[in-house]
């Protein structure tokens, strides 16, 4: 934006350019990085203060708008993202356009880790719940991993936990009922959310779970009738978390084991 100036038609071009430049809005200042802010992400919080502050020149706080594609299948990794309050869905898109969620990442983890320069994405990463994340250039992250320091150790533990989540998604997709899968899907979001309400439409849930919208409608109605959730247009409120976990059964609990082990190991060594 710039302010309008009355420029005399006899003024030379340089004066006109100067008038516009002086009125130009200054670019927004880069958000300050702080220990408290960065520690909203659990992986960054697990670093020592010295290691974390050493990252400050390389970290950038960025907004994560709902629907934003951080990367797509086959694309190069330019950045790794450490979410704070944003939730990112890892999705696989078939040739016919059918989409299925294969994983979810929130403040407990990181999205877009590339261990070598030529690595390409094997899925798409799409922001599902808007928020913020700290991003780090992939080249910087690779240097940290190559150094074998604290970040390398954290990423190894996180990779194990993510593998457990992905494996359970495969098993659950074949053997769990739609009711169990929806309960688990809601609990996965609840674990990464700052409230007991989840902003999501039935269309989105159907897409993520790879089922028809009508199936989600019937299942959500049953969960509401059982007193587990309250659903109104675009919002799911969790009423009985314990009941939701019981309904999800091993479909949810098995996927948490890897992260529980990661947290126990990480904090005991911190």
C-alpha positions in Angstrom: 0.0 0.0 0.0 1.1 3.6 -0.5 -0.4 7.0 0.1 -1.7 9.0 -2.8 0.2 12.2 -3.5 -0.8 15.1 -5.8 2.1 15.2 -8.2 2.4 18.1 -10.5 2.4 17.1 -14.1 5.7 19.1 -14.5 7.5 17.2 -11.8 10.1 14.9 -13.0 9.9 11.1 -12.8 12.3 10.8 -9.9 10.2 13.0 -7.7 7.2 10.9 -8.5 9.0 7.7 -7.6 10.3 9.3 -4.4 6.7 10.4 -3.4 5.4 6.8 -3.8 8.4 5.2 -2.0 8.2 7.5 1.0 4.6 6.6 1.5 5.1 2.8 1.1 4.2 0.6 4.0 7.1 -1.0 5.7 7.2 -4.8 5.5 6.0 -6.6 8.6 8.7 -7.4 11.1 9.7 -11.1 11.4 8.0 -12.5 14.6 10.4 -12.9 17.5 11.4 -16.4 18.5 11.3 -17.1 22.2 12.0 -20.1 24.3 8.4 -20.2 25.7 7.0 -20.0 22.2 9.2 -22.6 20.6 8.6 -25.0 23.5 4.9 -25.2 22.6 6.1 -27.9 20.2 7.1 -31.0 22.3 10.1 -31.9 20.2 11.6 -28.5 20.5 10.7 -28.5 24.2 12.8 -31.7 24.7 15.9 -29.9 23.5 18.2 -28.3 26.1 17.9 -24.5 26.3 21.3 -24.2 24.8 20.4 -26.4 21.8 17.1 -24.7 21.4 18.5 -21.1 21.4 21.2 -22.2 18.9 18.3 -22.9 16.5 16.7 -19.4 16.9 18.5 -17.9 13.9 17.1 -20.7 11.7 13.6 -21.0 13.0 10.7 -19.0 11.6 7.2 -18.8 13.1 4.7 -19.1 10.2 0.9 -19.2 10.1 -0.7 -22.4 9.0 -4.0 -21.8 7.2 -6.5 -24.6 7.0 -6.3 -26.4 3.7 -2.7 -25.3 3.0 -0.5 -27.9 1.3 2.9 -28.1 3.0 3.9 -30.6 0.3 2.4 -33.1 -2.1 3.4 -36.5 -3.4 6.6 -36.4 -5.3 7.6 -32.9 -4.2 10.9 -31.8 -2.7 11.1 -31.0 1.0 12.2 -27.4 1.5 11.2 -27.1 5.1 10.4 -29.1 8.2 7.5 -27.8 10.2 7.2 -28.1 14.0 3.5 -27.3 14.8 2.4 -25.6 18.0 -1.4 -25.5 17.8 -1.9 -26.5 14.1 -2.8 -30.0 13.1 -1.5 -31.5 9.9 -3.0 -34.5 8.1 -0.8 -36.9 6.1 -2.8 -38.1 3.2 -2.5 -40.5 0.3 -4.3 -39.7 -2.9 -5.1 -42.5 -5.3 -5.1 -42.1 -9.1 -8.9 -41.9 -9.1 -8.8 -39.0 -6.6 -9.8 -41.1 -3.6 -8.1 -39.8 -0.4 -7.3 -41.6 2.8 -5.5 -40.2 5.8 -2.5 -42.3 6.8 -1.2 -40.2 9.8 -1.7 -37.0 11.8 0.8 -34.6 13.3 0.4 -31.9 15.9 2.4 -30.2 18.6 4.0 -33.6 19.5 6.0 -33.8 16.3 7.3 -32.6 13.0 6.3 -32.6 9.4 8.5 -32.8 6.4 11.7 -34.4 7.6 14.1 -35.2 4.8 17.2 -37.2 5.7 18.9 -36.7 2.3 18.7 -34.0 -0.3 17.2 -36.0 -3.1 14.4 -37.3 -0.9 10.8 -36.7 -2.2 7.5 -36.9 -0.5 5.5 -40.2 -0.5 2.3 -38.5 0.6 0.6 -35.1 0.9 0.7 -33.0 4.1 -2.3 -30.7 4.4 -3.1 -28.4 7.3 -6.4 -29.5 8.8 -6.7 -27.3 11.8 -5.3 -23.8 11.4 -2.6 -22.5 13.7 1.1 -21.9 13.8 4.3 -23.8 13.3 8.0 -23.1 13.5 9.7 -24.0 10.3 13.3 -25.0 9.7 15.1 -25.3 6.3 15.6 -28.9 5.4 19.3 -28.3 4.7 19.7 -27.1 8.3 17.9 -30.0 9.7 20.0 -32.4 7.7 23.1 -30.8 9.2 21.8 -31.3 12.7 21.0 -34.9 12.0 24.4 -35.5 10.5 26.1 -34.0 13.6 24.5 -36.8 15.7 23.4 -34.4 18.5 20.2 -34.1 20.5 18.0 -33.4 17.4 19.1 -36.6 15.7 18.2 -38.6 18.8 14.8 -37.0 19.0 14.0 -37.6 15.4 14.9 -41.3 15.7 12.5 -41.7 18.6 9.8 -39.7 16.8 10.3 -41.9 13.6 9.7 -45.0 15.7 6.5 -43.5 17.2 5.2 -42.4 13.8 5.9 -45.9 12.4 3.7 -47.3 15.2 0.9 -44.9 14.3 1.1 -45.7 10.6 1.2 -49.4 11.2 -1.9 -49.2 13.4 -3.7 -47.2 10.7 -3.1 -50.0 8.3 -4.4 -52.6 10.7 -7.3 -50.5 11.8 -8.3 -49.8 8.3 -8.8 -53.5 7.7 -10.0 -54.8 11.0 -11.7 -52.0 13.0 -15.3 -51.0 12.6 -16.3 -47.5 11.3 -17.4 -46.6 14.8 -14.0 -47.5 16.2 -12.2 -45.7 13.4 -14.2 -42.5 13.9 -13.7 -42.6 17.7 -10.0 -43.0 17.2 -9.9 -40.2 14.6 -11.6 -37.8 17.0 -9.3 -38.8 19.8 -6.2 -38.2 17.7 -7.5 -34.6 17.1 -8.4 -34.2 20.7 -4.9 -35.2 21.8 -3.5 -32.4 19.6 -6.1 -29.8 20.3 -6.2 -27.1 23.0 -10.0 -27.5 23.7 -12.6 -30.2 23.9 -14.2 -29.1 20.6 -13.1 -30.1 17.2 -13.9 -27.9 14.2 -14.6 -30.4 11.4 -17.3 -31.1 8.9 -18.8 -34.5 8.1 -17.5 -34.2 4.6 -14.0 -33.9 5.9 -14.3 -36.8 8.2 -15.7 -38.9 5.4 -12.8 -38.0 3.2 -10.1 -38.7 5.8 -11.6 -42.1 6.7 -12.3 -43.0 3.1 -16.0 -43.6 3.6 -19.3 -42.1 2.4 -20.7 -39.0 4.1 -23.9 -40.9 5.0 -21.8 -43.4 6.9 -20.3 -40.7 9.0 -23.7 -39.1 9.6 -25.1 -42.4 10.9 -22.1 -43.2 13.0 -21.9 -39.7 14.5 -25.6 -39.9 15.4 -25.0 -43.1 17.3 -22.0 -41.7 19.2 -24.2 -38.7 20.1 -27.1 -41.0 21.2 -24.6 -42.9 23.4 -23.6 -39.6 25.1 -20.0 -39.6 23.8 -20.1 -36.5 21.6 -22.3 -33.6 20.7 -22.4 -32.7 17.0 -23.6 -29.5 15.5 -22.8 -28.2 12.1 -19.0 -28.0 11.8 -18.2 -28.7 15.4 -17.8 -31.9 17.4 -17.8 -31.5 21.2 -16.3 -34.4 23.2 -18.7 -35.2 26.1 -17.3 -38.5 27.5 -13.6 -39.0 26.6 -13.3 -42.2 28.6 -16.3 -43.6 26.8 -14.9 -42.6 23.5 -11.6 -44.3 24.3 -13.4 -47.5 25.3 -15.4 -47.4 22.1 -12.2 -47.0 20.0 -10.5 -49.9 21.9 -7.2 -51.1 20.6 -7.7 -49.1 17.4 -6.7 -46.0 19.5 -4.5 -47.4 22.3 -2.1 -49.3 20.0 -1.3 -46.2 18.1 -0.4 -44.3 21.2 2.2 -46.8 22.5 5.0 -45.5 20.3 4.5 -41.9 21.5 4.2 -42.9 25.1 7.5 -44.7 24.9 9.1 -41.7 23.1 7.9 -39.3 25.8 9.1 -41.6 28.6 12.6 -41.9 27.0 12.8 -38.3 26.0 11.9 -36.8 29.3 14.0 -39.2 31.3 17.0 -38.2 29.3 16.3 -34.5 29.3 
